[in-house]
Amino acid sequence: MAGMFRLIALLGVAGALAGCCANNVCDCDDARADAFYFKFDTGPGGFVPETELDTVVLKRYTLQLDDKGLPARIKTHLPTYTAYADSLDNAGTFDQVNVVRYIPTTATPLRPRVSTDTVLINNNAPFTQAGPRKLSTYLYRIEVRRAPGQLLHNDPRRYELNKITLAGEFYGTGCCTCYRNVSKTGILTNLGKANSDTPYTVTETDQVVPIPITK
C-alpha cells in the first residue's frame, strides 16, 4: 500500500510538472550563441564603404573529421590551413556566398542598398548547416572587392578564419534546456600581409563587440 501511495505521489508531481511546462514558453535566445561577428574598419586609413565594401564574398571550406568528429590534422603535403584552402580553391570545391554590403546612390535603383559594415558567420548562416556540423568543422575566407565593378579575381583583399574551436554547455530548469557558448577561439589572418595571424578568444556575451577587420 505504501508503494502505491509513493507511485500516486510521483505521478502527481509529474503531472504538475507537465502542466507547468505546458504553460511555460522557453525563450533560450541561443540561435547565435556560437556566431562570430566581424566589422570592417572604416575609420582613418580603413575601408571606404562607397568604393571598397561594395561586395564581400564569403567562402567556406570543409575540413576532414577524425573518429571523434573533430577536425583532422592537415595532410603532410599541405602543411598549413592556407595551403589546404588554396588547394580547394584551385579545385573549385568550396561553398560561396556573395553579400552586397554597400551600393552608391548612383547605382541601379533595382539593386538593394545595404549600408552595413559587419559580417556574421554562424553554424547556419550565411551558409546552410550540413547535418550536425558546426562552424568549427570548416575554415572560412572573407574576400573584399577593391572597388565597385572590379572582378573578384582582380586582387581582392582576402582574410582567413581558421583553427576555430567552440565550447558550450546546456542548462535549464527542467521545463526548458538551453545552450550557451562559453568560449569561441579562432585565428584571423590577413592573407595580403606577412605574419598577420591574430588569435581571438570571445564568449557569447561578446556578440556586440565584433572582431575588427583592418586593411
Salt bridges, closest charged atoms under 4 A:
ASP34 OD2 - LYS134 NZ 3.03
GLU52 OE2 - LYS215 NZ 2.90
ASP54 OD2 - ARG145 NH1 3.52
ASP86 OD1 - ARG141 NH2 2.92
ASP89 OD1 - LYS59 NZ 3.33
ASP89 OD2 - ARG141 NH1 3.20
ASP95 OD2 - ARG60 NH2 2.99
ASP117 OD1 - LYS39 NZ 2.91
GLU143 OE2 - LYS59 NZ 3.22
ASP155 OD2 - ARG146 NH2 3.23
GLU160 OE1 - ARG141 NE 2.86
GLU169 OE2 - ARG180 NE 2.65
